[in-house]
Amino acid sequence: MRSFHHAEFPAERLRAQREETISVCVPAREEAATIAGVVAPLVALREAGVIDQVVVLDDDSLDGTGAIAQRLGAEVQRPAALLPEFGPVLGKGDAMWRALSILRGDLVCFVDADSEDFGAHFACGLLGPLVCAPGVQFVKGFYRRPFKNGGEEALPTGGGRVTELTARPLLAAFYPELATVHQPLAGEIAARRELLERMAFCTGYAVEMGLLLDVHAHAGIDALAQVDLHVRQNRHQRLEALTPMAAAVLGAVTSRLRREGRLTGEQRGEPLRERPPLAELGAMRLTG
């Protein structure tokens, strides 16, 4: 799997070399404290002609997240207003899937809204391999994750507990070709639209692992890349609050193992919910 550093892809290089349109989407819920620091650099990239569309997907925040983003120049959309025939929005993955219906770019980038160290290099780094490296179709970000344990002082590492205790061991055991993916659960991804439209989307916390496994199965390891984005600091949850995320990640892996015939027996726990590939949905609408 190819690895890059964000410094290889300055904004000037992307603006000079890109031949396709680019959309950047920020899923957000109650992120008033950090949304300005994420949106402002993205809007600046749009104004400089590096990207074409900046969308904040505001999940009915009550703290003014959407208003802040709109004031800074982002297009703000409510996930519940997109593809409403599918009912209530079932978590982050569902919101991302619905967003594809209004993101116009040939290349699509998703970044999280709760990053305290966000900069334009996040988007440029993620998009860089798609623009500049032939054959790349899907890009994951990775970074060092400091850990804040209550106070303001952060330990240099220790964040990403579900990644290190659940996601990466599962990949090493069942998908060793993906064992070199540093941050399989990173919310920072970029991909070609036509690829994303062929993928099913897990509806909640499982979305990142599900996409990684499905893209690998569909396009192969040579289509994947990862980019070092340096550092990402975000809020950390209590350990017991991470159980649903770990369970969702496990569910994404076991569902794929079942499809591949490598896992049998009765499925226990809440079934994994997935949205169908948008490309298939379009075909069904035409024939329905």
C-alpha positions as MATLAB code, in Angstrom:
seq = 'MRSFHHAEFPAERLRAQREETISVCVPAREEAATIAGVVAPLVALREAGVIDQVVVLDDDSLDGTGAIAQRLGAEVQRPAALLPEFGPVLGKGDAMWRALSILRGDLVCFVDADSEDFGAHFACGLLGPLVCAPGVQFVKGFYRRPFKNGGEEALPTGGGRVTELTARPLLAAFYPELATVHQPLAGEIAARRELLERMAFCTGYAVEMGLLLDVHAHAGIDALAQVDLHVRQNRHQRLEALTPMAAAVLGAVTSRLRREGRLTGEQRGEPLRERPPLAELGAMRLTG';
ca = [
       0.000    0.000    0.000;
       1.484    3.323   -1.040;
       2.183    5.920    1.662;
       2.713    9.646    1.205;
       3.316   12.759    3.321;
       1.016   15.754    3.107;
       3.981   18.024    2.322;
       4.202   16.362   -1.115;
       0.890   17.956   -2.073;
       0.866   21.713   -1.472;
      -2.213   23.593   -2.600;
      -0.350   25.105   -5.558;
       0.475   21.656   -6.919;
      -3.139   20.480   -6.699;
      -4.439   23.635   -8.370;
      -1.934   23.256  -11.222;
      -2.388   19.515  -11.799;
      -6.019   18.744  -11.119;
      -8.278   18.020  -14.060;
     -11.394   16.985  -12.111;
     -13.844   18.755   -9.838;
     -13.460   18.348   -6.070;
     -15.959   18.392   -3.199;
     -15.041   18.383    0.492;
     -17.659   17.341    3.057;
     -17.588   17.832    6.838;
     -20.074   15.685    8.808;
     -20.826   17.567   12.040;
     -22.973   17.405   15.134;
     -22.594   19.854   18.037;
     -19.117   20.988   16.930;
     -19.344   24.750   17.507;
     -16.001   24.764   19.330;
     -14.018   23.481   16.350;
     -16.096   23.941   13.190;
     -14.678   27.384   12.322;
     -11.127   26.045   12.407;
     -12.125   23.328    9.939;
     -14.347   25.327    7.596;
     -12.222   28.470    7.208;
      -9.206   26.705    5.611;
     -11.508   24.743    3.301;
     -13.326   27.856    2.128;
      -9.936   29.503    1.517;
      -8.970   26.528   -0.685;
     -12.207   26.932   -2.609;
     -11.624   30.645   -3.104;
      -8.082   29.899   -4.309;
      -9.379   27.480   -6.949;
      -7.948   24.344   -5.344;
     -11.338   22.732   -4.637;
     -14.849   23.474   -5.888;
     -17.355   22.724   -3.117;
     -17.353   22.834    0.690;
     -20.336   21.192    2.401;
     -20.979   20.946    6.125;
     -23.398   18.144    6.868;
     -24.991   19.496   10.050;
     -27.017   16.880   11.911;
     -29.446   19.319   13.581;
     -26.867   20.738   15.981;
     -28.270   22.881   18.775;
     -25.026   24.759   19.479;
     -24.915   26.850   16.298;
     -22.536   24.629   14.324;
     -24.456   25.102   11.087;
     -24.808   28.852   11.483;
     -21.061   29.257   12.065;
     -20.250   27.184    8.988;
     -22.709   29.088    6.823;
     -21.375   32.439    8.022;
     -17.889   31.368    6.950;
     -19.070   30.499    3.450;
     -19.759   26.763    3.543;
     -22.827   25.152    2.024;
     -24.790   23.664    4.942;
     -27.038   20.650    4.461;
     -29.192   18.621    6.866;
     -28.695   14.858    6.410;
     -32.379   14.227    7.182;
     -33.362   16.361    4.169;
     -31.311   14.194    1.786;
     -32.893   11.010    0.410;
     -35.723   11.348    2.979;
     -37.498    8.280    1.600;
     -34.960    6.191    3.541;
     -36.330    7.401    6.868;
     -34.374    8.630    9.888;
     -30.631    9.125    9.578;
     -28.913    6.158   11.230;
     -25.588    7.631   12.242;
     -22.484    9.020   10.568;
     -22.212    6.447    7.798;
     -25.792    7.021    6.718;
     -25.188   10.792    6.661;
     -22.082   10.350    4.485;
     -23.999    8.111    2.087;
     -26.798   10.660    1.754;
     -24.261   13.435    1.190;
     -23.122   11.795   -2.043;
     -26.472   12.834   -3.511;
     -25.498   16.531   -3.337;
     -21.699   16.466   -3.565;
     -20.864   17.481   -7.132;
     -17.162   16.675   -7.371;
     -15.524   13.925   -9.395;
     -13.290   13.558   -6.337;
     -14.886   13.528   -2.875;
     -13.116   14.172    0.421;
     -14.547   13.702    3.919;
     -12.941   15.288    6.999;
     -14.113   15.211   10.611;
     -15.402   18.353   12.306;
     -13.828   17.892   15.748;
     -10.140   18.303   14.833;
      -8.338   20.893   16.938;
      -5.210   20.914   14.731;
      -6.938   21.117   11.357;
      -5.314   22.878    8.445;
      -5.556   23.044    4.682;
      -2.927   20.280    4.544;
      -5.592   17.768    5.667;
      -7.633   18.223    2.493;
      -4.667   18.768    0.193;
      -2.853   15.734    1.576;
      -5.865   13.464    1.159;
      -6.636   14.674   -2.348;
      -3.024   14.719   -3.496;
      -2.643   11.028   -4.416;
      -5.938   11.096   -6.346;
      -4.726   14.067   -8.382;
      -1.039   13.230   -8.719;
      -0.530    9.455   -8.322;
      -1.841    7.314  -11.200;
      -4.080    4.433  -10.183;
      -5.037    5.675   -6.719;
      -8.785    5.569   -6.103;
      -9.128    5.687   -2.296;
      -7.028    7.513    0.316;
      -6.947    7.251    4.115;
      -5.347    9.784    6.416;
      -3.109    8.854    9.334;
      -1.482   10.877   12.098;
      -0.121   10.862   15.607;
      -2.956   11.074   18.129;
      -2.168   12.770   21.462;
      -4.341   11.775   24.407;
      -5.950   14.274   26.763;
      -6.832   12.569   30.022;
      -9.194   15.065   31.590;
      -6.981   18.150   31.722;
      -5.518   20.368   29.039;
      -2.098   18.694   29.022;
      -1.935   15.944   26.432;
       0.210   12.839   26.332;
       2.090   12.642   23.010;
       0.344    9.386   22.058;
      -2.490    7.207   23.359;
      -5.465    8.376   21.324;
      -7.211    6.009   18.951;
      -7.894    3.263   21.490;
     -10.493    1.441   19.372;
      -8.060    1.569   16.452;
      -5.216   -0.049   18.366;
      -7.232   -2.509   20.470;
      -9.861   -3.597   17.939;
      -9.441   -2.443   14.340;
      -5.774   -3.091   13.658;
      -5.658   -6.523   15.376;
      -8.690   -7.608   13.347;
      -7.036   -6.526   10.105;
      -3.789   -8.258   11.021;
      -5.658  -11.490   11.773;
      -8.088  -11.622    8.851;
      -6.864   -9.135    6.221;
      -3.066   -9.104    6.579;
      -2.638   -7.168    3.338;
      -4.253   -4.234    5.183;
      -2.180   -4.591    8.347;
      -0.011   -1.636    7.275;
      -2.974    0.760    7.353;
      -2.045    3.041   10.254;
      -5.493    4.523   10.920;
      -8.205    2.237    9.491;
     -10.895    4.154   11.401;
      -9.780    7.612   10.297;
     -12.683    9.815    9.287;
     -10.374   11.615    6.877;
     -10.773    9.941    3.490;
     -10.826   10.896   -0.173;
     -11.982    8.842   -3.121;
     -13.194    8.932   -6.665;
     -16.924    9.504   -6.765;
     -17.586    6.608   -9.134;
     -15.937    4.254   -6.637;
     -17.938    5.542   -3.647;
     -21.157    5.202   -5.612;
     -20.416    1.484   -6.044;
     -19.940    0.916   -2.301;
     -22.506    0.054    0.346;
     -22.238    2.299    3.417;
     -22.549    0.965    6.960;
     -24.855    3.372    8.747;
     -22.994    4.114   11.983;
     -19.516    3.786   13.481;
     -18.740    0.870   11.158;
     -18.592    3.047    8.044;
     -14.804    3.526    7.905;
     -13.949   -0.141    8.383;
     -16.687   -1.255    5.993;
     -15.492    1.087    3.244;
     -11.863    0.079    3.686;
     -12.656   -3.632    3.370;
     -15.080   -3.191    0.486;
     -12.808   -0.895   -1.523;
      -9.943   -3.335   -1.022;
     -12.113   -6.214   -2.210;
     -13.422   -4.243   -5.194;
     -10.338   -2.360   -6.409;
      -7.338   -4.127   -4.865;
      -4.444   -2.933   -2.713;
      -2.815   -0.934   -5.533;
      -5.828    1.401   -5.629;
      -5.391    2.331   -1.953;
      -3.053    4.902   -0.438;
      -2.514    6.554    2.929;
      -1.178   10.015    3.756;
       0.613   11.247    6.872;
      -1.311   14.308    8.101;
       1.061   14.786   11.070;
      -1.090   15.277   14.206;
      -4.794   15.102   14.971;
      -6.145   16.171   18.352;
      -9.799   15.606   19.188;
     -12.012   15.046   22.197;
     -11.688   11.675   23.901;
     -14.544    9.655   25.327;
     -14.598    7.604   28.496;
     -13.425    4.036   27.947;
     -16.861    2.514   28.534;
     -18.357    4.870   25.914;
     -16.151    3.261   23.263;
     -17.897   -0.120   23.490;
     -20.506    0.671   20.769;
     -17.769    1.809   18.391;
     -15.686   -1.315   18.975;
     -18.779   -3.494   18.502;
     -19.616   -1.745   15.237;
     -16.083   -2.231   13.923;
     -16.242   -5.914   14.850;
     -19.628   -6.154   13.121;
     -18.221   -4.692    9.890;
     -15.427   -7.270    9.862;
     -17.560  -10.291   10.773;
     -20.210   -9.397    8.193;
     -17.542   -9.405    5.479;
     -16.079  -12.668    6.751;
     -19.549  -14.228    6.536;
     -19.982  -13.037    2.966;
     -16.617  -14.563    2.097;
     -17.573  -17.881    3.699;
     -14.842  -17.614    6.323;
     -17.195  -17.326    9.311;
     -20.198  -19.495   10.072;
     -22.607  -19.912   12.943;
     -25.440  -17.840   14.320;
     -25.003  -14.067   14.270;
     -25.546  -12.468   17.674;
     -26.157   -8.889   18.694;
     -27.707   -6.066   16.731;
     -27.573   -6.670   12.961;
     -25.362   -4.391   10.900;
     -27.373   -1.824    8.904;
     -26.087   -0.794    5.491;
     -27.275    1.534    2.738;
     -27.137    0.197   -0.828;
     -24.614    1.501   -3.375;
     -25.960    4.686   -4.922;
     -25.175    3.352   -8.392;
     -27.542    0.438   -7.761;
     -30.150    2.766   -6.269;
     -30.131    4.832   -9.449;
     -30.635    1.732  -11.571;
     -33.499    0.553   -9.343;
     -35.210    3.937   -9.658;
     -34.956    3.798  -13.431;
     -36.458    0.303  -13.597;
     -38.918    0.674  -10.731;
];
